[in-house]
Amino acid sequence: MKNKVEYVQATTDDIEQLLNLRLAYINEDFGIIDKDQAIKIKNQLQLYFKKHIGKDCVIFTAKENENIIATAILVIIEKPANPRFLCGTTGEVLNVYTIPQKRHTGIATILMKMVIEYANNEKLDLVELKATKDGYNIYKSIGFRNKVKKYTEMEYSVKNDEN
């Protein structure tokens, strides 16, 4: 008998599983991280999830037998309005991840449709993400489009004791 997949929003009860899936995603995306980095990331994530889940961080999950097998994280960001986001509320999708043995089964597409439905219900102005090559076609198929930028994205790494 095939196990039924349940699609639900994560709660703080799911933090341990979320930590493990986030670290699996990071290891695939960044390459294997060292033990000290993993400990620091796990500690920060635990605090972050406790503080933000269900508030400005909504995590959509696919569960099979109570085990989370896929996630899509929507971080809600409030900022000063401009012509692109008149209400000042946007979303950024992070960590769309499915465990390797469950990939190519449509799970990520369902989670992303849940993200879009949530964004529409909450009247977010827009939802942004950075697509990997693996996820690009999923996002394109549900209505995401390539962003035309007139600005160059830049970043500055702040030096502190944690870096």
Secondary structure as UniProt FT lines:
FT   STRAND          5..9
FT   HELIX           12..14
FT   HELIX           15..30
FT   HELIX           35..52
FT   TURN            54..56
FT   STRAND          57..64
FT   TURN            65..66
FT   STRAND          67..78
FT   TURN            83..84
FT   TURN            86..87
FT   STRAND          89..98
FT   HELIX           100..102
FT   TURN            103..104
FT   HELIX           107..121
FT   TURN            122..123
FT   STRAND          126..128
FT   HELIX           133..141
FT   TURN            142..143
FT   TURN            161..162
//
